[in-house]
Amino acid sequence: MSDLNKLPITVITGFLGSGKTTLISHLMQNAGGRRLAVVVNEFGDVGVDGEILKSCSIPDCPAENIVELANGCICCTVADDFIPTIEALMALNPRPDHILVETSGLALPKPLLKAFEWPAIRSKITVDGVIALADAEAVASGRFAPNVAAVDAQRAADDSIDHETPLSEVFEDQISCADLILLTKCDLADADAREKAKAIIAAEAPRNLPVIEVTDGHVDARVVLGLEAAAEDDLDARPSHHDAPHDHDHEDFESIIVDIPELSDLAELTARIERLANELNILRVKGYASVAGKPMRLLVQAVGARVRSQFDRPWSSSENRQGRVVVIAEHDDINRAAIEGILNG
């Protein structure tokens, strides 16, 4: 059993667009009497996930309990951002019963676990568990690597060389660090795809991990909270491609912010984002857009060519109806001129 005096923290990790924010929104609404706090780490300067969660705030997880860190990876800004944030949440009155930390989709979870060894909080918190979300359809189709067949062929041709791509390393590190896997968006994958995804996860996992199928983030809080894994004391059982000192950086990926003009209709934006994925290998697009004749702001989140959108709230009278999105890709695939050309029509 964990030390009852320590505040439990659950790290929620997962590949781009796997449903982390949706899961946290569900947990906030179904926390089983726990008073929650949430730390959201965005990749890029336009905060989307934090605002979504604040719009879902309830008395047991009010808006002041939700903190967004959008200026870099939290495990790379431990002293300046992450530790002060955790300390501030612990000082709230009433104190949270549990803190959820949502990493960016590109984050490596093990360096973050090491951050919990920081002296200022080491004796006050425990990592209750690491929950890794894996998009069933994306994992089954191998989209966490740009070209799985080519990578496999290269590896088969030369066993002495590691040809893994950065995306596959991120996926493997997230699985290796986890205590529990949530296979998400199962409504978009058939039975064969779900089984294939589970086989891929099992092949990458360093130990036998439970895998739970989830749709729309619906999972009982009793299943994901209260694991008492004390992950900060179990680092050796969580291997990483980046265990070597100073081996953690984010130069493999890049994000840019693009302003987009008002749209004539939603289909127009969907087609443009599909072009980004198909022509420029863009991994992720998320942000806001304005649609002509619509009083509501459009929230857009895309993984590759799969685009989801919803009108989330009215534009306020003081706001400029300016669309703005974060575009994320591997470093060599970021071409601002080409991206802006497609998004701006």
Number of C-alpha atoms within 10 A of each C-alpha: 7 15 13 9 10 17 20 25 27 24 22 26 29 30 27 25 24 25 23 28 20 18 22 22 21 19 23 26 16 16 19 13 10 17 19 23 26 28 22 25 25 24 25 21 15 18 20 22 20 22 15 15 23 19 13 15 18 13 10 19 22 18 18 12 21 21 21 20 22 19 15 16 23 26 23 16 14 16 14 10 17 21 20 14 17 21 13 13 22 21 11 12 7 9 15 20 16 22 25 22 23 25 26 26 23 22 27 27 27 25 18 19 21 14 21 25 15 13 10 14 18 13 14 15 23 26 23 26 24 28 23 27 32 32 26 26 22 23 23 21 13 15 17 22 20 16 11 16 11 12 16 12 11 15 15 12 10 10 9 8 10 10 15 14 15 18 19 17 17 23 26 23 24 31 32 23 27 26 21 21 25 26 25 28 21 19 14 14 17 11 11 10 18 23 14 16 23 21 14 15 23 16 13 15 20 16 14 11 15 11 17 14 20 21 16 15 22 16 17 13 18 12 10 19 21 15 19 16 18 19 26 20 14 11 15 11 12 20 17 21 14 16 13 8 6 7 10 16 12 16 10 13 18 16 18 18 18 17 16 18 17 16 17 13 13 16 10 13 23 19 14 18 27 20 18 23 19 13 12 16 19 24 23 24 27 24 22 24 25 25 21 14 10 13 14 18 20 21 20 23 21 22 22 22 20 14 17 12 17 13 16 14 12 11 15 11 7 6 7 9 19 14 19 18 25 21 24 24 21 18 13 11 15 19 14 14 8 13 22 15 11 18 20 15 12
